[in-house]
């Protein structure tokens, strides 16, 4: 019996993960830190999302303006109250100032609460829209895109990167506007009170700017690297959890743990340096703040002795000096947070910028009915340039014929099916269905007339009934049961707890591979397609069960054009045509008896 490991239904993902180099990568001295990308462009695209809620944003900004004004008013009232008390302790005017001060701080807290609540709502609605857009866009991308990406890495963009944007919008946007308003207001009031003390306060500004610039220049690339490393780790973990059976079968647990250490080390390094370097900002600000306070206290004391200013003015200035440096400190910290969010947003927009599969279908036609006449004419195809998978393949299949595809692993059997379904388009040649070039047919329309039963069955989380009904969402319960009976799945389903309403775990975990395959066959039967594709559909089913479902499958294939990739004789020998592929070329074709009599490559396969 000829056995083969059939090609997976999807172009194999290239192993681009550098961690496969082994543990020696841990000791690599060269760090690959990506350069900063278009920050202003990313911010503009984020604003396109935020601008959809302009009214609420204006309300938030109004609250920020009020709270910033009240923040500036508080220290001034404290200074006036102190001067009033010093001038006339008996006069109770200073008491009214303190009461007014309490009202100011109460209103300040109220405005802060309102702006935070409103901004959180804006942020959640914004990232909700971003996540929906990204998820919808992913479903409009082509199969080749997913063949070259790790699932976990894509999941990281849907979760971690968007959550990073969410947390930043929740706090940073308000903080930035508040800091700018507070900074401007503080400078105006300080200049009106004492230009000399204001000048002393400004002395530390150049030092702050230079320090922040030096720090943020290094943290931007590090935050991008941290996000990228996190995506790679998610991809690795997802892949590892999905492949547990293979890992344990080949006793590769230690190798997997070594690879995890590589990913962990990369995150530890990027996280350590990004957080450590950005952590210098508050330390730098505190040092410069203390220097500013010392200058104000020393020079201000001299001015008080000279009678040029009052003690209250010094108190006001110390408070305003703190408010002057605090916005600078907040802006510096929020800038680092913004850089991290921008890095996440860029990764989201990078996927949104990928060309959709449907972009070339503007003028495509829709097929209402399909007979199933298929024609391949001089079709050539290559996943990578210079390495053709199919070479000048030509054949025709008439309505109702069963076409078997045989050949060694890598011969191009599954690639041929993928071209038929327009998961890929040929580099040369033409494929027609009922005389229509499939490149002129909308992919959705084309695939609606096809059904697939693949070697690796995939089931969604949900009931067995819903998984079968996935082939035809409008099907009744009776139609679902009839399809299961034809696939010989009804009997084992009935014996399960819950029957058709049994909840399956993600990817069908908890039932056997053979049972998953039978459910997939029932799903294809329910779809009632014009063209049926069976890619090693019975590979996970024992011989006895296979014999039982052959009758149902043949009833399903009756009147429909069927393409079958299989290695079992009882499936192949009944085909109307057997296409023998080798190294991407169609070298033989005919019935089983004809090919055996010819004594060519087909006979040597020892089927």
Protein Blocks (a to p, Z undefined) as FASTA:
>chain_A
ZZdddddeddddddfbfklnojklmmpmbdcddddddfklmmmmmmmmmmmmmmmmmmmm
mmmmmmmmmmmmmmmmmmmmmmmmmmmmmlmklmmmmmmmmmmmmmmmmmmmmmmmmmmm
mmmmmmmmmmmmmmmmmmmpcfklmmmccfklmmmmmmmmmmmmmmmmmmmmmmmmmmmm
mmmmmmmmmmmmommlmmmmmmmmmmmmmmmmmmmmmmmmmmmmmmmmmmmmmmmmmmmm
mmmmmmmmnopmmmmmmmmmmmmmmmmmmmmmmmmmmmmmmmmmmmmmmmmmmmmmmmmm
mmmmnopacfklmmmmmmmmmmmmmmmmmmmmmmmmmmmmmmmmmmmmmmmmpccfklmm
mmpccdfbdfhpacdehiacdfbghiafbghiacdddehiacddeddehilpmmmmmmmn
omaccfbdcddeehiafklpcfklmmmmpccddfbdcddeddfklmmmmmomkbcfklmm
mmmmmnopmmmmmmpghijmlccdehhiaiafklmmmmmmmmmmmnopabdcdehklmmp
cfklmmmmmmmmmmmmgopacddddfbfklmmmpmbdcddeehiafbgcdfklmmmnopm
klmnoZZ
